Amino acid sequence: MKLVIVESPTKAKTISKFLGKSFTVKSSYGHVRDLPKKEMGIDIENNFEPKYVIPDAARTRVAELKKIAARADEVILATDEDREGEAISWHLMSALKLEKSSPKRIVFHEITKTAIEKALQNPREIDLNLVDAQQARRVLDRLVGYELSPFLWKKIRRGLSAGRVQSVALRLIAEREREIEKFKSEAFWTVPLELKKKNNSENDKFQGELVEKNGEKIEQTATLKLFAGDYKTKKTILKNEKEAALIVKDLKNSEISVTDIQEKETLRSPAPPFTTSTLQQTAINTLGWSAKSTMMTAQKLYEQGFITYMRTDSVNLSMESMLAAKKIITKKFGKDYALENPRFFKNKSKGAQEAHEAIRPASVEKIPEDLKEKLETSQYKLYKLIWERMAASQMQPAVFDSVKVSIEAQNKKTGNRYALRASGSTIKFDGYLKAYSSRKNLEENMLPLLKTGEKLEIAQIETQEKSTPPPPRYTEASLVKVLEENGIGRPSTYAPTISTIIERKYVDKNEEKKLYPLEIGLVVNDLLVEHFPQIVDTGFTATLEEDFDQIAEGKKEWVPIIKNFYGPFHKNIESKVKTVKKEDFQEKLDRSCPECGGDLVVKFGRFGKFIACSNYPNCRYTEKTDSEKKLDEENAGNVCDKCGAPMVVKRGRFGAFLGCSKYPDCKNIQKIENKTGITCPQCQKGAIVEKKSKKGRTFYACNGYPDCKFALWNKPTGEKCPQCGSLMTYAAKEKTKCSSKECGYER
């Protein structure tokens, strides 16, 4: 009997289908050894030797695997092909007490019969360079977390954490918030206009754009230098309404004619197949998912054998998959859509592993529609996205007929000359868009048939006041993009990094799913930036990632890298423990303690801010902040529905809640409703309150549930739609839209 060990039970189940009765496939359920939880577990004096232990949760599993391995003729370690998978195999070898020459290590990029049989024919030894790279990251992150987190406990409050990559991600969000706060918006005016052919029908209207006045450009681009990259924004140089009004008056009384028409055929090529980063960004933007839920769904698809390995930064495709794609494209869409030769892509990602492969269907012949009944809804949506993107990457480019019209307007009375522009495009051949398209790349702008010298007239023109927009807050998608662009972390780290800073309550998401820092997050970031700048420096963090890559390639030893980092880091920690005072992070109030006369300060507690005496522990006076008192007032009068006693506001790790005042005799609790102040339009009795779905997504619903099941995903504004009377809701880009899908009103 041959024993095959993988890390996931789902993966074990899938692989067992492809192997005969002579194989037994078992799962380790992830790591079987790790650093201890209650101590650092690293021998700093002995070349940072890690002290690995078998966690209590894995002891039974290890004992079972050890018994089976003892009976097996051969042990085959088939964990994932990345550094983490290599380390799991290495730990299994030690935990199961396997001889170094005994176990065989196999890797495969996809869970298919062909891939597994090929891997079994080409076993190798465990790659200790990959193990060292994973171990170096684990040791470094433990050193940072184990020494920096207690420092935060002493100087701010207990329960905080700091990590090498998460602290940089927090800084990106915090710095962007500060840039938004400092941004000074400038008002400007635009002159949107609509043109039409002279003495012609209403159907010949088209949009025009004001480009120049007397040879001077109307629009200019401003570039803001930000913490992580530049932000460009266009603005019109019409700085006052009077100037805009004069242009409108001028154009209304101008002779307008077409001066030039340029027609050309343009090609639009498809994007590469997905990497971990681009898959997360696309799923966040198109499906509304989080990075974490995207990776969890992708993991399930991989383990069930539907897609290739989902942690990759390569855009390469195997020749076999590209040839298979050509066949299915010809069959499904027609031979005109298939490429004669495969299309290859060049990787732009920093430190990408070119030997790896992009995320693609394990078998492109399995089209999404055929799997709809076999997959969960979320799995089907993601598989469809992956299949379409990979198929599109091997299809013909889309062909557009593009038209650019130059127009001149001259007011003979004032002598002012204006350059206008109109552009349009139509799809001549949809190419890859047949398989993979979005609303953006399918948009067409039709222009009427125009001739050089043809006279035009204004159909509609007005002045509009606008203001220069501040740099945008990060979404999960844009944060993943900037982390990748700066070489911070690797594909496997993006999702857990973002999840950690949200779960730690350092950042949160608003209605538009934009990330913004919470107060405790800003305090932690400010401390790290001031006293540990190296830890939150993007360049330094990226350099460490490059070091890990070189360890994996066998070009560097891991111990010297850790030693070079730890010496100065530990020395700085020791110095800051003595010099940094907790009082530096406490807001002083202009009030005295009523019990001892000392200064009152605002402190951070485990469950939020509170007011306390600065003479603690000699004086233990505390009181609630104004916001906490307001919360108490808003929820006064609530009665326990089990015993009739008053309910009081209490605080726990997940925030404030209502608890019975007779606790512990009565342990009844209730959620505190985050009210919007809007009456439910359906039952006219309940109120619309903010709620959270099982997956943590915010929505708005009637508090009369289950009697009333009215609910909305977007936050209501309180206004009613002028067209249908439904509630208006907040939408992206500072717009509002009707909550009724049938109506579609937006402003």
N, C-alpha and C positions, 0 to 999 in steps of 0.2 A: 504493500500500500504506500502511495506517495501522498504526503501532506502538503497542501498549498495553503499558505497563510496570507490573508489580505487584511486590510484595516477596517473594512466596512461589511456588515452583514448583508446589505443589499448587493454589494459587489460580489460577495461570496456566492450568493444565490444565483446571480447572473453567470458567473464563471463556471459554476458547477454544471450548467446546462451544456457547456461545450466540451467537458471532459468526461472520460469514461469511468467505469466502476472502479478502476484501479486508483482513482484519485479521491482524496477527501479534502474538501475546501472548508476552511475555518476562518473566522474573523477574530482579530485582536481587539476590535472596538477602539482603534486609535492607539495612542502611546501606551506602552506597558511599563515604562519607567520615566521618571521625571525628577526635577529638583524638588526637595522637600518643601512643604507649604509654610512650616513654622520656623524655618531658619534659612539663612542665605544659601547654604549648601554648596559653597565654593571655597576651596582651600586657596586663599590668596597668596599665602607664603609658599605654596607648592605648585607654582606655574598655573594657578587658577583651575586646579583640578576639580571638576564637578563631582558632587556626591549624589549619585542617582539612587532613588528608592522606588520600590514598586508601590504605587498608591493603594490604599485599602480597597478602593472600588475595583481594582484590576487583579487582586490576589487570587480570587477564585478562578478567574479566566486564565491566568498564567499557569495555575496548577493543572487545569484541564488540558491546556495546550502542551504542557510538559509531558503529561501522561501519553497523549496521542503521538507526540514527537518521538518518544522513547520506543514506540511500537512501529514507527514508520520506517520504511526502507530508505526513504529520501525525504528531505524537508526542502520545500521550495518557497522562498520569500517573494511574494508578488505585490508588495505595497506600491504606492504611487511612484511615478518616475522623477519627482522633484526632490529637493533636499530634505524636506520633511518626511517624505516616504522612505528615502534612503536611511534617515536616522531611525525611523520606526523599525526597519529591518535590522539595523545594527543593535538596537535595544532588545529586540526579540531574540537575537542570537545570544546575547548575554543573559537575559532573564530565563531563557529556556535551557541555558547551559549547553548550547550546541558547539561542536568543535568548529574551529575556524574554516577548516577545509570541507566541512560537512554540508552546510546549507548552500543551495543554489539561489542566486538572485536573478529574477527575470523582470523585465519592464516592458510595458506596451502603452501606446498612446490612445488606443481605443479598445473597448471590450467587445471584440468580435472573435469568432472561431479562428479565422485566419491569423489575426494578430496574436492570439494566445498560443496557437500551435507554432508560429514562427518564433515567439519568445522562448518557448520550451526547448526549441532546437538550438537556441543561442544563449544559454545561461552565462552569467559572469559572476565575478566576486563582488562583494559590497564595495562601493566606491568610497573610500575613507576621506577623500578630498571633499566630497559632497557632505559627508557626515561632519567633518571639521567645520565647514561653512555654516551648517545649521547649528552646531554646538557653539561656535563663536557668537552668532546672533543671540542664542539663548542665554549664554553667560553674560554677554554685554548688557542685554536688556534686564537680566536679573540684578546685576550690579547697580545699574541706574535706578531701577525701581526700588530695590531694597535699601538704598542709601538716600535717594532723593525723596521718596514718599514719606518716610518718618520726619524728614526736615519740614515738609509741608504740614505735617500733623502738629509739630511744635510751634510753627510760626503762624499758621492760619487756623486749621481745625483738624481733628482726627477724621479718618476715612477717605482723605484725598489721595490721589495717585498721580504719578508722573511717569511717562514712558518716553523712550527715545523718539519714536515716530509720532505717537499721539500728541506729544507736546508741540511738535512742529505743525501738525494739522490744526491744533488749537490756536497756535500763533497766527497762522494764515487767516483764520476766521476772525480773530480778535483784531489783527492789524487792518483787515478790510473794514471792520466796523468803525475803527478810529478814522480811517480814510474817508468813510461816508460822513461821519460826524464833522470832520474838518472841511469837507467839500462845500464850496460856496457856489451855489447855483446862479447862473446869469440868465436874465430874461432876454429873449430874442423873438423876432417875428418872421413868419414865413408867409408866402403868397401862393397857396395851392390854387391851381387853375385847371379848367377843362376847356379843351378846344373842339371846334367842329369845322367841317368843310362849309364854305360859304354857300348860303342859300340851299342847304341840303337838309336831309331828314335827321331826326333825333338819334337814329341808330348810328350815325357817323361820329358820335362824340368819343373823345379819347383824352387821357390824362397827359398834361404837359408839365414840364419842369423848368423853372426859371434858373438859368445858369450864370449869365453875366449881365451887368448893366454898364454900358459904355466901356466895355473891355475889362471891367473889374469883376472877378469871380464873386458870386453871391454866397457860396458855401465854402467853409473851411474846416479842416480837421484839427482838433485839439488832442494832444497826447498827454495823458497823466502818467507820471512815473510812480508806480505802486510798489509795494513790498515784494510781490511775486509777479513780475511782468508788467508791461505797459497796458494802458487802457485807452483806446482811441474812441473819440466821440465827435460826430459831425455837428456843426452848428451854422446857422445862417448869420451873415454879418449885418443884417438889418436890425439895428440896435434899438429902434424906437418905432412906435406905432405910426407916427406921423410919416416917417420915411416909407413904411410899408403901404400906407394909404395913398401916398403920392404915386407909387409904382402901380397900384391898382388903377388909379385914375388915368395914368399914362397909358397903360396897356388897353384899357377900355376904348381909348381913342387913337389907337395905333393901327397902322397897316401891317398885317401879319401875312407872311408868305413862307413857303417851304423853300429852303436854299440848297439842301442836299439830302439825298437818300442813299444810305449804304445798306445793301442786303448781302448777307453771307450765311453760309451753312456752318453751324457750330456743333462740336461733339462734346458730349458729357460722359465721362467714364465712371464706372462704378467704384465704390470704396472697397478696400481690402476686406477679406473675411475677418471675423471678430477676434480680437485679443481679449484678455480678461478686462482690461481697462475700457475698451470701446464697447464691449458687451454690457458692462455695468452702466456706462453713460447712456447707451441707447435704450436699455430697459427702464432706466430712471426717467428719461425724457418722453418715451413713447408709451410705456405701460404704467408709469406712475409708481414704480416699485422703489424700494431702497436697495443700496448696494448689497446689504446682508441678505435680503430675501431673494435677490437675483442669484447670488452665489449658492444659496441653499437649494434653489430649484435646479440650477445647472448641475450641482453635485448629484442630485437624484437622477437626472437624465444621463449623466456619465456612468453612474453605478449600474443603471439598468441597460447600458449598452447602446443608448441612442445617439450620444454625441461623443466627440473625442475629449481628451483631458482639458478641463476648463480653467486651469491656472497656467497661463502662458502669455508671453509678450511678443511672440513671433507671428508674422503674417504669412508664413510659408504654408503651402499645401503640398501633399504628396502627389506624385505624378499619377498614381492610380486613382486618387480621388478626383483629379482634374479631368482625366479621361472618362471616368464614370459620369461626371457632371455633364460633359459634352453630350453623352448619349441621352441622358434624361432630359436635358434642355431641348434637344432635337425632337424627342418624343412628345414632350409636354407643350412646348411653345412653337416648334417648327425649326427647320434647318437654318432659316435666315437669322435666328437669334443666337445660334451657337458659333463659337470662335473656331477658326481653322486650326490655330495653335493655342496652347494654354497661355493664360496671362499670369505673369509673375509680379510680385510686389516687393518693394524695398522697404525694410523696416526702419522707421524713424525713431523708435523708442530707445531711450538711453539705456545701454547695457542689455539690450534684448538678446535672448538665447536663440541664435539662428538655427541651431540644430533641432529645436522644437518645432511644433506645427501649430497653426492657428486652430481656433475652435470651429469645428465643422460637424455636420452629421456623420456618424460612424458609417452609415450607408446612405449615400445621397439618393439611392433608389427608393428609399422610404419617404415618400412625399408627405407633408403634414396632414393632408386630408385623410390619408389612409390610417393615421395613428390617432385621430381625434377621439375615437371611442376607447382607445387603450390608455390614454394619458389623462392625468388630472388637468383641470382647466389651465392652471398656471403653467404646468409643464408643456402643454400643447402650445400656449402662446409663446413661450420662450423657444421651444423647438422650431416653431414656424419662423420666428425671427432669425434664428441661426441658419436654418435651411435656405431661406430666401436670400440672406446676405451672401452665403457661400455660392449659391447658384448664380446670383447676379454678378459676382466677381469674375465668373467665367462666361459672361454673355457679351454680346456686341454693345458698343456705346450707344447712348441715345442721340438722335440727330434732331437738331432744332433749326428752323428757319428764323434767323434773327434779323430785325430791321431797326436801324438807328436813323432817326429823322432830325435834321438840323433845321431850326426855324428862326426867322428873324422878325422882330417887331420894331417898328420905328414910329415915333410920335413926331410928326413934322412941326407941330406947334412948339414943343419944348426942345426938340432936337435930340432927345434921349433915344438910344438904341439898345435893344434887349436881345440877348441870345437865349432861345428856348430849345428844349430837347424833348423828344418823345421816343420811346423804345418799346419794341414788342417782340414776342417770340411765339412760335407755334411748334408743336411737336410734329416732326416729319416722319420719324421712326422711333418708337418707344424703347427699343433695345432692352437693356437690363431693367428699365423701369417696369417692364411687364411682370418681373418677378419681385422686385424690391423697390418700392417707391414710398414717398411721403407726400404730404400735402404741399410742402415747400417745393420739391423738385418736379412736381406735376403741374404747377401753376403756369397758366398761359396768359399772355396779354395780347389780345388781337388789336391791330390797328386797321383803320379803313384804308382802302386803296388810295394812295397819294401820289402826286407827281411834282417834280421840281418846278418851282415857280407858281404852284397853285396857291390861291388866296384862302386864308383861314380867318375865323373870327372867334371871339371869346364866347363860350357857352356859359361858363360860370367862373367867378373869381372872388376871392375874399382874403382877408388878413386873419392870421391865426397867431395868437400869442403862445409861446412855448418857453421852456427853460432847459438849460443844459442838464442832462441827467448825471447823477453821481455814479461812481463805479458800482456795479451790482454786487449784492451779497452772493456768496457761493451757494450753489445747490450741491447735492451729493455728486451729481455728474461733473460739474465744473471743478469741484474739489479733487475728485479722482484724477481729472485731466491735469490739473496743476501739480499734483503730487507726482504723476508720471513724468511730466515735462521737466521737473526739477530733479528727477532721479531719487525721490524720497520713497523708501519702502519698495516692495516688489508686488507682483500681481496678487499674491496670497494675503498681503497685509492691508490692502485698501479697505475692504469691507469691515474687518474687525476693528480697524483704527477708528473709522467713523462711528461704528456702533458703540465703542468704548467711550468716546467723548460725549456722546448723547446720553448713554446710560449713567455716566458719572455726573450728569447735570451740569457739565461745563458749557454745552451749547444746546440749542433747541431749534425747532423748525417752525416757521410761521405758516399762515394759511396758503402762501404760495410755495411752500416747501423749501424756502430759503433758510440757510443756516445762519444763526446769529448767536453771539456769546451771551451767556447768562452772567450775572454779577460775580459769582464765585469763579467762573472761568476767566474773567478779565483779571481778577485779583491773582489767581494762580499764574496766568500768563505774564503779568507785570513782574511778579517775583522772579520767574525763570529768566525773563529777558534781561532784567537788571543784574541778577546775581549769578546766573548760569547761561550766559549768552551762547556758549559753544553748543549746549544741548539743544537749543531751539534754532540754531543756525542751519539754513537750508543747504548751504554748501558743504558744511561739515558732515551733516547727516548723509548727503549724497555720496561724499567721499568714503564714508564707512560702508555704504552699499557696494561701492566699487571694490573695496578691500575684501568684502565677503565673496564677491564674484571671483576675485583672483585666488582666494583660498580654494574655492570650488574647482578652479582650473588647475590647482596644484602649483601656482606661481608664488604663493605666499604662505607662511606659517601663521596659524591663528594666535598662538600665545603672545608673540611680540606685539601684535596689533592691540590685543586687550591690555597688555602691560603699558603701552604708550598712552592709551586712553585713561586707564584707571589711576595711574600715579597723580597727574595733575587734577583729575576730577575729585579724587578722595581728599587731596590736600585742600581744595577749594571748599568742599563740604565742611571739613573741620574748621576752617576759618570762618565760614558764614554762620555756623552754629553759634559762634561766640559773638560775632559782630551784628548780625541781623536781629532786630528786636520784634517781638510779637506786636508791640504797640504800633509799629510802623504800618500795620495792616488793619488797624482799628480806627474807625471814625470817632473823633471826640465830639461830644455834645456840650452845648453851653448850659449844662445843668449839673447840679451836685446830687450826690447820692443822699436820699432822705434818711438813711440809717447811720452813715458814718461821715457824710460830708465830702467824700472823695469824688473824683471826676467820673461821670457816667460816659461809657463808650459803647459803640455798636460792635458786637462780636458775631462771628460766624459759628453757629452750632451745628450739630449733626443734621438737624431738620430745618435749618434756615437761620435767619438773622434774629438776634435778640439784644436787648439793652442790659448791660451789667455794670457793676461797680469796678473801677480800675484797681481797687485794693484787694481784689480776689487773690488768695483764698481767705484772707483775714475777714473780708466782708463778702457775703454771698447774695447780696441783693440783686434781683433781676426783674425785668418787666418786659412786656411785649412791645414791638415796634408799632408805629401808627398803622401800617398796613395790616399787621396781625390783629390789632384792635378793631380795625374796620371789618375784617373778616368775621370776627366774633359778633359784631353788631349785626352784620348782614344775615347771620345764621341764628340769631337769638330767636327764641320762640318755637324752635323745632322740638317736637315731642317724640320720645321713643315709641315706636309702634308695637313694642312687645310688652313693656311694663308701664308706660305712661310717664316716666320720669323725663326731666329736661335733657335734651341732647346738647353736648358741648363740643367745641372745636378741639381736636387733638391732632398731633403731628407725628408722622411716621416716615420711614425711608422713602415712601412713594408720594409724600406730600401730605397736605391737610385732609382730615376726614372728620365725620361726626361720630362721636362715641357716647354711649349712655353714661350719664353722670353717676349711676349706681354701680359702675364697674368696681370690683369683679363679680358682684352678684348678678349683674346683667351685662353680657358681653356683646350686645347688639351694636353694630356699626352701620353707617350710611355714607354714601359718597356726597361730597359737597358739589353742588351743581354750579358750573361756570355759566352764569346766565348771560344771555345776549340782550335781554330786555324786549324781546319780540314775541308777541302772542302767536300761537300756532294757527296758521291760516286754515287748517283742515278741521280741527275740533273746536276752535275758538275758545277753548278753556285752558289748555296747558300752555307752557312757555317753551320757547326754543332754547335748548341748552347745548353746550359743547360736550361731546362724548368721545370715547376712544373705541375703535374696533378691536377685535381680538389680535389683529396684527399691528396694533399701535397707531393706526391711521386716524386722524381727527375727522369727526363728522358732526353734523348738527341735527338734532332731533327733538321731537316733542317729549317733555318730561312726563306725559300721560301714558307712555308705553307701559303695558302692551295694549291698552284700550285704543290708543292712537299710535299709528305706525308711521307718521309723517317724518321724513328724514331727508337731509341734503348733504352732499359732500363739501360744497363750498359754503363759506360763512355768509349768512344773509345780511344785507345792508339795512333792512327795515323799510326800504322803499318798495313800492309795487310797480310791476312792469306796466308802462303806459299802453302797451298793445293788448296784453291778455289778463293783467291783474295779478299774476303770480308774483312771488317774492323775487326781488332782485338780489344777486349774490356778487361777492367780490371775485374778480377774475385776474388773470395775469396782466402784467404791463399796465397796472393802475386803471384797469377797465372794470366795468360791472356788466353782468349779463343776466338775462332772465333764467330762472331756475327750471322753467319748462323747456324740455328738449324740443317739443313740437313748435314752440314759438321762435326761439333762436335770436330774440332781440338782444343787441349789445350796444354799449356806448362807452 
